[in-house]
Amino acid sequence: MKLSSDLKALETRIGHKFSRPELLVRAVTHSSMSSPTRDDNQRLEFLGDRVLGMVMAEALLAQDRDAREGQLAPRFNALVRKEACADVAREIDLGDALKLGRSEMLSGGRRKLALLGDAMEALIAAVYLDAGFDAARDMVVRLWGARVHQVDDDARDAKTSLQEWAQARGFKPPKYDLIARSGPDHAPIFTIAAQLENGETEKASAGSKRHAEQAAAQALLTRLESA
């Protein structure tokens, strides 16, 4: 199989030339472009998530030989979550190489966090199947780079951190209320308000309720910690 110029450029950016180029094509094919003769990247995403987890677990153990499980777990979660995968995908311009259906293209699919994160995991699996674990590990360590060394000891998501802030002061857990929904059905925007028992509140909007909740929690945390 002959790769297109955009996929050859992607090979250069990730530092891996495929012996089985069909794996790369599958890794960048979204389900909106699948057909009986064209596989999408969902199964590769499932595998890539596990390969990434193994690489990150090894890397964290090697980096800090004295760290306890309670320190390692939040670091691990920060490095393998979808947001981290999407950040790496943006750095290598993975979105430019994605094969998307018309509806996904029109709704900005090349920039969607979930879609980019899934494709990054699929790409890891493609390298693993093409050349083995060592090749996949080398690519992941290279692309994640300084993230492994800079990840915070308490790298928790914003909702967890806000709940801990509230509990430490004797408050009930924060509440998250959907206060608005806008945009078309294929690209909705949700606005969520995060509120504490003492009345402190912040709002944020995102393309999913989960991401809007995280953004609202982070906005409230930022204000509380700077007060």
Disulfide bonds with the S-S distance in Angstrom:
none
